[in-house]
Amino acid sequence: MPIDPIFWLIAAIGFLVLEGVTFSMVSIWFAAGSAAALLSCLFWPSFRVQAVVFIAVSILCLLALKPLCARLRKPP
């Protein structure tokens, strides 16, 4: 059963709105994962592949960019 690309688009927009409201730098990584899953939806109709892409990209972005964001948010 293929997942409609609208689902991933709504998820990405929802995570971006949540990030805009909270400014906690947590949900932005899930927005990036949703965008990657949206792109993978165009090539692989399997939800499992899309979910793995979502989880992998979210975790990679979190691990790669969270320390940078923490360093930039420190007061001088």
N, C-alpha and C positions, 0 to 999 in steps of 0.2 A: 504494500500500500504506500504509494508515494506521498510525501508530505508536500503540501502546497508551498511554493516559495513565499507566499504572503505571510505564512507563519514565521519564517525567519526574519522577514522584513519588519513585522510587528514586534518581534522579540528585540531586534537591534534598536529600533526606535524607542521601545519601552525602556531598555537599559540606558540609552542615552538620556532620556528624560529623567530617569531615576538618578543618574549621575549629576545631571544639571541641578536637581533639587537638593542633593545631599552633599556634593563636593567631597566625598570621602575617598575617591579614587579606588573604588572597588568594582562597581558595576561597569566601568568603561572596558574592562578586560572581557566581560561577557558580551558587550556590544561588538567588540572585535571578533569574538568567536562566532557570534550570530551572523555577522557579515561574511565570514569565511564559510560558514555552513550554507548561507544563501548562495554563494558562488559554487560550492560543491553540489548544490541542488541542481544546478544546470548540467552537470556532467554525470552525476551518479544519483539515480532516483531512490536508492536504498536509504531508509532512515537511519540505519545503523552506521553507515558510512558518514552521513551528515552529523550524527551525534558524536562520533569519534572525532571528526574534524572540529566541531564546536568545542568539545572538551580539551582537545590537544592545543588548539590555538589559544583558548582562554588561559590555560595553565602556562603555556610558553610565554604569552604576553605578561602574565602576572609575575612569573619568575624573572623575566628579562628586564622589565621596566619598573617594577615596584621599588627596587632600591634607588633607581635614578629619581623617581618621583619623591621618595622620602628625603633624598639629599637636597633636592631643589626646594622642598617646602620648609626646610630649616631656616630659622631667621638668621640673618647675617651677624 
